[in-house]
Amino acid sequence: MPTRLNPYLSFKDNAREAMEFYKSVFGGKLDMNTFKEYQASQDPAEDDKIMHAQLEADNGIVFMAADTPNGMDHKPGNTMSMSLSGDNEKDLSGYYKKLSAGGTVVMPLEKAPWGDTFGMVTDKFGVAWMVNISAAK
């Protein structure tokens, strides 16, 4: 198996909801396991929280997520964005539209100075997304 880089998102008590939302955006297979399933719960209140989730879309998009345990700090920040790029305008503009639902459009999806179509959105879970649709050659 080749080495892959997979984004891993941390949530505070809503990883299940977020990953189900992302499955509705990207499709594919979503696997989720709770702290209880892995016998990793230190607190019964954490039993049903997500210890590990993985979404594998049919087109190769893969990312993971988990709920932050109660004993750990959860500090959402603005130092990372999920970036989607390619030349499939239909798929990418569809992802942008779905990710925008309930979120905040930071930059509309439109022609960029470098010739591609580009936009930025922060989804309803506070995750920043960049979408770049390559210009036809």
Secondary structure, 3 states (H helix, E strand, C coil): CCCCCCCEEEECCCHHHHHHHHHHHHCCEEEEEECCCCCCCCCHHHCCCEEEEEEECCCCCEEEEEECCCCCCCCCCCCCCEEEEECCHHHHHHHHHHHHCCCEEEEEEEECCCCCEEEEEECCCCCEEEEEECCCC
